[in-house]
Amino acid sequence: MTVSLPLVAVLGVIAWAAIKFLGIRLWVVVVIALFGFYLSQTFLAPAIDTGTRTGVEVIGGTTD
């Protein structure tokens, strides 16, 4: 069974759960999101992209 969800929806649910159940403050979630956008414009972006894709493949059990 394949479920297709937008990444924004998944991250929104994770952020909501972190705020609700872990007691993380909203400003911390905003800072982390802004830092992610900042990192996407640096030389580290390809390494982050490759690592993320590899992690998803390992967890999902898919290979190309």
Secondary structure, DSSP 8 states (H G I E B T S, - for coil): ------HHHHHHHHHHHHHHHS---HHHHHHHHHHHHHHTTSTTHHHHHHHHHHHHHHHHT---
